[in-house]
Amino acid sequence: MVARLALAPGAVVADLGAGTGYFLPHLSAAVGASGRVLALDTEPAMVAHMERRLREAGLENAEARHVAPDDPGLAPGSVDRVLVVDTWHHLEDRARYARRLAEALREGGFVLVVDFTEQSPHGPPPSMRLSAEAVRRELAEGGLAAEVLEAPLPYQFVVRGARR
């Protein structure tokens, strides 16, 4: 997924729903010392965990932030990429949230949503699962040029929403 983000040195990437910070070292390396990684989560304990992880790993180009469930807390035109892994299904008003992400993207920026398929033996309860097409529609409703991408993942799909 990090390769799919096509990050360049100096880029700013937000990991939305970053949880334990699994992607932090990978994203940090991809954007380099001149780039920035924003690890966003709604759970204060996860943010505290990521802050410790960042200190221990010496990742000076990354920061963990606590955000509201309905707002990513990103300034307009402030990020090049947003990675959302196994989190999109938790959001309430996803089209509205997509609009906020679209506003936060710089020119040429995009959002990459990875989430569980409806048939996956893993993930959230079936009632919370979404189809890739539903996510594509939600990103499009939020003002993004959205498409379902081919994914070599057995239980997840990938949808990309680019700034128009």
N, C-alpha and C positions, 0 to 999 in steps of 0.2 A: 504493500500500500504506500509505503514511503516513496518508492520509485514512481508510482502512478501520480504522485503529487508534482513531479518534475520540478523540485525545488532547486533554486540556484543560490550560491553564496549571497548573503545580504537580504534574502527573502524573510518575510514575517509570516509565520504559520501559527494558526490557533488549533489546538487539539481540544475539541468540545466534548465534554464528558470524559475527561482524561483519566479518571479513576485513580489507579495506583501509579500511573505515569509510565506504563509500558513503552510507549512510543517516544518518550522524552530523549533518551540518548541517540536514537536513530534520527529524529527530527533535528536535534541539536547539531549533529555531525553534518546533516544535509544542508543546513543554512549557513554553517560556518560561524566564525567569530564575529563577523559583521552582521549576521542575521539575528532573528529573535524568534523564540518559541514561547507561546502563551498557552499554558496548560489550564484549562477552565473546567471547573466542576461545581456542582451545587452542594456537595457534601463537605462540610468543614473538616471532618476527619480525613477525607481523601486529600484535601488541599494541604493539610498539615503533613501528611505522609509524603506528598510530592515535594514539599519544601525541604524536608529532611533528605529525601533522595537527591534532590538537586545539590544541596550542600555537600553531601557525602561524595557525589560524583564530580563535584567541581564544575558543574555546567553553568557557567556565568552568563550565557546567552539565553537562558530560559527562566521563566517565572511561573509560579502557580498562583491562580486567582480564584477566589470564591465568586460565583455568579448566581444571579437569581434564576429560578426555573423558567421564567418567561422572557429572559433577556440575556444575550451573551456578553453584554457589557463591552462591546467593541466600538470604538469611535468610527465614524464614517471614513471610508477610504484608508483604513489603517492596516489591513492585512492582504497578503497575496493569496493565501490558501487557508481553507478551513477543513480539518479532518474530523469526521463524526463517525466513530466506530461503535456499533452496538448501543447507540444512545437515541437515535432518531425516534424510535417507537415510544420513548418516555415523554417526549414533548407533547404539550397539550394542543396549542393552536399552531400547528406546524407550518401552515402557509404564512402566517404572521411572523413566525420565527424566521422562516426563509427570507422574508422581506428584510428583516434586520441583518441577516447575514449578507444579503445582496448589497445593502447599503455600506457594510463594513469592508467589502472587497475593493481592492484597487483595480485599475484598468488591467485586463488580462487575467484577473483572479478567478478562482473557482472553489466550490465546495465539493468535497468528496464524501458521500454518505455510504457507509458499509453497514449492513444490518442483516439480521437473520431472515432466511426465507420462510415462507409459511409452512413448508414441509420439514424444516430442520428438526432433528431430534434434540437439539440444544436451544437455549435462549429463553425468552420470556414466555409466559403462558400464551397459548394459541390466540386468545382473544386480543392480545396486544400486538400481534405480528402484523406486518404490512407487506404488501407486494411491492416489488421493484417499480411497477407501473404507478402505484399509488404515491410512492415517494417522488417519482419523476413529476407527477401532476402537482404535488405540493410545492416542489421547488419551482416549477413553472408558474404557479399561482403567486409565488413570492417574487416573481420578476426575473428569474434565472432561465437561461437557455439550458434545459435539462435533457439528459439522455441516459439510458441504461447502458452500462458498459459490460463487455464480456469479462467474466471473472473466473479465475482458476480456483475458486473457493467452493468446497462441497456444500456448505450450509449457509452461505451468505451471498448477498448480491451487492453490486456497486452501482451507484448512480452519481453522475457528475452534473452539477449545476454551475454554469459559467456566467459571469457578469456580462450583461448585454452592452 
